[in-house]
Amino acid sequence: MSRPTLEVADIVRAVGNRFWEKHKSHLAWLHRKVLDAILRCRTAALGGHLDKCLNCGHQAISYNSCRDRNCPKCQGNARAKWLAARSAELLPVPYFHIVFTLPHELSALVLQNKRLIYDLLFRTSAASLLGLARDPKAPGSGHRIPRRAPYLGTEPPGSSPRTLHRSRWRPCT
């Protein structure tokens, strides 16, 4: 297998320190740990071993992987297996993406209180969906999502945002 032209590690190597300096006030130490793991993965920094072909005697160094769950090199196969397993669980019906956003002005508050705010967002969005499901006359709207706004996306099966067009469910297009 050939090496891709550009890897995530190349990007982290090129701009990672500047990114960290600019955003470290709202990044956890785990974020830095992931960036460092991606940088060191399959390099001499993590050590390695010598592989030797039993037929021709060719030798090659294989560097150890970081095994971080966020590393694209390490978790490519695991990710593919996970996605296949989740795909097998899907119902054979259309799915529609529903997004709940918070005003961009709350971004700083969200960054400082992620667990609390996202817990509230999950609970209130669930209550909203349940309320819509109970009320057959409740109209919905398809608003565009402001960029950089904190959001929660969900994909319930067989549903879509209501439109006022003839008061029936229609898929987003």
PyMOL commands that set and color helices and strands:
alter all, ss='L'
color gray80, all
select helices_A, chain A and resi 8-26+29-40+44-46+72-89+104-112+114-134+165-167
alter helices_A, ss='H'
color red, helices_A
select strands_A, chain A and resi 48-52+59-63+98-101+151-154
alter strands_A, ss='S'
color yellow, strands_A
deselect
rebuild
show_as cartoon
